[in-house]
Amino acid sequence: MSTAEARRQAAVRELEHEIGTLLRRVRRGLAERAVEVHPELNPTSYMLLVTLRDHGARRAADLAELFALDKGSVSRVVHQLVGLG
């Protein structure tokens, strides 16, 4: 392996590490915000709620595609949101 290739691979590893750290921080922040809204609200439900607040009513199929969930999961999230008020 050349020196340039070794540097590139090291840079990619460092970037992957930094992205992982960023994603963990984002998840933690979402979880904290969700609990501020309701103690039983999970981050996925919070994000769906924020999406509905910001963009209005959406079909379950559209939400499933947006969040990369199946329609059953979206249905459970909506059921949870309705149950929490």
C-alpha positions in Angstrom: 0.0 0.0 0.0 1.3 3.4 -0.9 1.8 6.2 1.6 -1.0 8.2 -0.1 -3.4 5.3 0.2 -2.5 4.7 3.8 -3.2 8.4 4.6 -6.5 8.2 2.7 -7.5 5.2 4.7 -6.5 6.8 8.0 -8.5 9.9 7.0 -11.6 7.8 6.2 -11.3 6.0 9.5 -11.1 9.3 11.3 -14.1 10.6 9.4 -16.1 7.5 10.2 -15.3 7.9 13.9 -16.3 11.6 13.8 -19.6 10.8 12.0 -20.3 8.1 14.6 -19.7 10.6 17.4 -22.0 13.1 15.7 -24.8 10.5 15.3 -24.6 9.5 18.9 -24.9 13.1 20.0 -27.8 13.7 17.7 -29.6 10.6 19.0 -29.0 11.6 22.6 -30.3 15.1 21.9 -33.4 13.7 20.3 -34.0 11.4 23.2 -33.7 14.4 25.6 -36.1 16.5 23.6 -38.6 13.6 23.4 -38.6 13.2 27.2 -39.1 16.9 27.6 -42.3 16.6 25.5 -43.5 13.5 27.4 -41.6 11.0 29.6 -42.8 8.0 27.6 -42.0 9.5 24.2 -39.2 7.8 22.3 -37.0 9.5 19.8 -38.6 8.0 16.7 -42.1 9.1 17.9 -40.7 12.5 18.6 -39.3 12.9 15.1 -42.5 11.8 13.6 -44.4 14.2 15.7 -42.1 17.1 14.7 -42.5 16.1 11.1 -46.3 16.2 11.4 -46.1 19.6 13.2 -43.8 21.1 10.6 -45.5 19.6 7.5 -49.0 18.8 8.4 -51.0 15.6 7.9 -49.2 12.9 6.0 -50.2 9.4 4.9 -48.8 6.5 6.8 -47.1 5.2 3.6 -45.4 8.6 3.1 -44.2 8.6 6.7 -43.0 5.0 6.4 -40.9 6.0 3.3 -39.6 9.1 4.9 -38.4 7.4 8.1 -37.5 4.1 6.4 -40.0 2.2 8.5 -42.7 -0.3 7.6 -46.3 0.8 7.7 -46.9 -1.3 10.8 -44.2 0.6 12.7 -45.7 3.9 11.7 -49.1 2.7 12.9 -47.6 1.8 16.3 -45.9 5.2 16.5 -49.1 7.0 15.7 -51.0 4.8 18.2 -48.4 5.8 20.8 -48.7 9.5 20.0 -52.5 9.3 20.2 -52.3 7.5 23.5 -49.9 10.1 25.0 -52.3 12.9 24.0 
